[in-house]
Amino acid sequence: MKNFKFKLLTAGIALSGLVVLIAADHLEAPAVGATTADITDLYAFEGANPDNTVFVVSVQSSLAPAGNNISFDEDVMIEINIDNDGDLIEDRVIQAVPRGDNMYFFGPGTPSNTGLNSTVLDPDSRTSVQISGIGDEFTTTDNSGISYFAGLRDDPFFFDFSQFNQVVQGPTVAPNGFNNPGTNDFANQNVLSVVVEVPNSLLGGTFAHPAGTGVQVFNVWAEAKRKQ
């Protein structure tokens, strides 16, 4: 068993099976950004099979397009946290740990402890997939119907970051606001992504949306935790 301590956290989201919800967090503060544990995006959405949910966590923003030599950090575990009862404490986790040319996945399972520190789930339950480089599409599906991917991919985040910096300085700097169309400053950049598609039956329960919409949801957030 290997212990990991908390390093970074993205924004959390509530997920129903009816909508696509994302959280993005590019270009962190200097003490956090540009590290191998920098989470750039969290995506969670209904799979092509509506009985499945797809989770995508990306790290290391703005990688060069030719960065096939860029790799996941073996000292960093990516953890997807699922809250089934609305108390904002993880009830189930999915963990991804890189070793060499492979990404090892554990869970979904009940964590032995919650919060800032994590312990890798039962190693006998692990599944691995070869890490994909540019042009590769290595995937694995285990006996429980969970599918896995890990590797380098084009950054899906679209943001006119340069114009944003002008807009926040006020109308004297950017009198016309945002451009239409804007410029995607993340074009031709890559991220390292892990993707897990999980049957909903393995994710635990749901709770009523706190806004009283009548929709059943669970909360999802992602962390990158560095080995102690």
N, C-alpha and C positions, 0 to 999 in steps of 0.2 A: 504494500500500500504506500502511496506517495502523497504527502501533504502539500497543498498549495495555499498561498496567502493571497488575499484580495489585491488586485492591481488597478483595474479600470471597470467602469460600469456605463452602459448606454442607458438611454431613456427607456422606461418600461412602457408597455402597451397592453391594452385589453383586447382580446381576440374573440370574435365569434366566427362561426363557419360561413357567414354570409357576406363578409366584407374583407377587403385587403387593407391592412394597416401596416405602416412602416415607421421606423425611427432612424434618423440619419444624424451623424455627428462627425463631420469631416473637420480637419484642421483644428486639432485641439490646442490648448494652451501650451506654451513651450515646454513645461515640465512633463507633459503627458504626450503631446503629439510626436509623430515621427519615431515612435518606439515600436517594437515588435508586438506589444500588447495593446496597441491603439485600435479600438473598435471603431469602424467607420459607419457601418450600417447594420440594422437588424430588420429583417423582413419576416412576416408570418402571414400565410394566406392559405386558402383552401386549395387542395391539390386537384389535379385533373379528375381523380377519383374523389367525389365530395365527402367521402368518409375518411379522408386523410387530411392532415395539415402539414404544410411545408414550412420549415424554418431555415432561414439563411442568415449567417453571421459572417461579416467581412471584416478583415483587419488590414493594417498597413496601407494607408491611402497613398495615392499619387505615385504608384510604382511605375517605373519606365516601361514602355511597351515591350522592349527587348529583354525584360527582366526574368528570363527563364531560370536564372540562377538564384532568384529571390526565393526564400523558403520560410516555412513556418518555424517559429522558435520552439525548440524542444523543451524549454523551461516554462512555457506558457500553455496553460490549459484553457480552452474555450468552453464555457459552460452556459447552456440554455436553461433558464429557470422557469418553472411553471407553478403558478399559485392557483389551486383548485377551489379555494373557499373565500377569497377576497380579503385575507388578512395581510397580504403583501409579504408573506413568508413562503419560500419555495417548498412545495410539497413533493415535486418530482423534478429531477434534473436529467439533462442529456449532456454528456461530457465528450470532448474531443481532445486527444493528446497526440501530437506528432512524434514519430520515431523513424528516423531515416527517410525512406521513400514512401512511408505509409502513414495514414492518419488512423488512429485507433479510437473507436467510439464506444461509450459505455452508457447504458440506460435505454429508455427512460427508467429511472429507479428512484427510490426514496433515499434522500441524502442522510448520512449518519450524523451530520451537523449542518446548521444553516448559518447564513450570514457571510462574514468576510472570509472565513476559512472553509476549505473543502477537502474531502478525502476522495480519491478515485473509487468509484463503485466497484463491485465484485469483478475482479479481472477475468473470471471465467465467463462473464457475460459479454466480453468485448467482441466487436466486429471491426475489421480493418478494410480500408480501401487504398489503392495506390494513389498517391498525390499526383494530380494532373498538371502538366505544364501547358504552354501555349499550343493549341491544336489537339490536345488530348481530351478525352471524355471518359475517364475511368469511373465506373460506378459499381456499387455492390448492393444487393438486396439480400437480407438475411431471412431465416425461416419464419420470423414473425411478421414479415411483410414490410420491414423498415428499409428504406433505400438511402444510400449515402454517397456523397461526393465531397472532395476537398481539392482545391487547387487554385491556380492563377486564372483570373477572369477579368474582362473589361469592366471598369467601374460603371455601374448603372446610374449613379447619382448625377443629375443635371442641375447645375447651379451657375448663374452668372455672377461669380464671386467678385470679379473686378468691379463690375457696375454696382454691386451691393455695397462695396466699400465707399463708392462715390455717393450713393443714395443716403447712407447713414450720416454723411457729413453735412447734409442739408440741401435745400433747393438752390442755394447759390453755387454749389459744386455740381449738382445733377438736377438742373431745372426741369428736365423732362422725365425724371424718374427712371424706371427700368426701360431697357430697349425691347422692342418687339419686332422681330424675334431677338431673344437674348443670345449671348455667347456662352457655350458650355465650357467653363474653364477646367472641367474634369475630363474632357474629351481626350482620347488616346492615352489615358492613364489606366492602370490596372490595380486590382486589389486581390488579396488572398481570401478565398471564401470557403466556408464549410456549409453544406446543404444536407438536411435530413428531412425525409418525408416519412411521417409516422401515422399509422392508423389511429384515429381518435380514441378507439377503445383502449389504447395503451397509455393515454395521457391523463387518466384520472377524471374526476368529476368537474362540473361547472357550477357557477352561481348566477343568480339573477343580476343583470346589469344594474348598477347602483342608481342610474338615472331613471329607472322604472320603465324601460323600453319594452320589457317582456322578453328580451333576448338573453339567452344563456351564454356566459362568457367564462374565460379564464384569463388571468394576467400572465404576461410573458416578458422577461427581460434577459439580457445576456451580460456576461462578465468575462473578462480575461484575467486569469489568476496565475501569478508567477510562483514557481516552486520555491519552497523555503530551503 
